[in-house]
Amino acid sequence: MTKLYHFTCDDKLPSILRDGVVKPGKTGLAWFTSDPDASREQLGLTSRTLDCDRMAHWLEVSATEDVYPWGRVRSRFPRHVLDDLETTPGAEPRSWFVSKKPVPLALAGGDERA
């Protein structure tokens, strides 16, 4: 199975660890990347609209049949959302994956990221 990574902030980490899964968020999707060393810009996690540091923690999951490449679902989003996510300098949408269903954890990393 392909290893994927989910980045999250301090306030979301306890419930993810308690439940053992990454659940879809407000967009109806759980977001992942294939790059464990990705930057904020690569992931579109610049936190321009949120106060939390969405790169504070990383969690490893194993890809399942419910996880899809971003390109497979991107057409469902309005153009302004796509522009905001995909046109950030350094963004790498080819490394993005999503799921509409909870995805089980494989490994959790607690190191703070700069």
N, C-alpha and C positions, 0 to 999 in steps of 0.2 A: 504494500500500500504506500501511496505517496504521503510524505509528511507535509503537513501544512501548519501554519502558525496564526494565532489570533492575538492581537494586541489589545490591552484593556487598561482602564484606569483603576485607581485604588478602590473607589466605591463599588465597582462591579466585581472585583476579584473574589471577595468572600462568597457570594452566591454562586459563582461559577465553580469554585472549588468545592463548595458544599454539595451542589447538584451533580458535579462530575461531567457537565456538558456546557457547551457554548450555545446559548439560545439566541434565536433571532431577536433583533432590536426593533426600534421604532420604524425602520424601513421595511420590516417584515423579513429581513435577511440577517443571517450571521455572516460576518466577513472574515476572510482568511487570506494569507499570502503564502507563496511557495518560497519566499526569501526570508530566512530567520534574521538576517542582518539588514533588513530594509530600513530606509530612512523615512521620516515623517512625510517627506515630499513624494517618495515612491509610492506610499500607501494612501496618499490623500488625507492623512491624519494631522493636518496642520493646526487643528483646534481653534480655528477662527470663529466657530460658532459655539464651542463648548468651553467651560472653565476647567474641566479635568484634563489630566495628562493621559491621553489614550495610548501612550507608548510606555507607561510606567512598568507594565508587566507583560510578559509573553507567555502563551500557552500553546503547547503542541497538541495537535489532533491528527488522527489518521483519516485520510480522505475516504469517504464512503460513496455509495451510489447516489446519495442525496446532495453531494457537493459538486457544484458546476463551475466552470470557468466564467469569469465576469462577462466575457463577450457573448455568452449564451443568453443572458438576461438583461443586458444593458439597454436594449430597445424599449424596455418597459418604463424607462425613466424619462422625465421631461428633459428637453435639450439643455435648459439652464443648470440642471443637476449634473448632467453629463459634463458640461463645460467646466463646472466648478471642480468636479472630481478628476477629470482626465486631462485638463489643460494646465494644471499646476506644474510649474517647471520641475522636472525630475520625476513626474508621475509615471508609473509603469503598470498600466492596467493589465498587461499580459500576465503579470504575476498574481493577479487578484482572483479569488474564488469566493463563492457564496453558497449558502444553503437556506432553504425555507424551513428546515427542520433542525432540532437540536443535534449537535455533533459531539460525540464523546471525546473527553480529554485523553491524551496519551501521556503527556508529561507537562508539568507546570514549572516555569522559571520565574524566580522572584527577584532577579536582579533589576535594579533601577537602570533605565536607559537614559543616556544623555540626549 
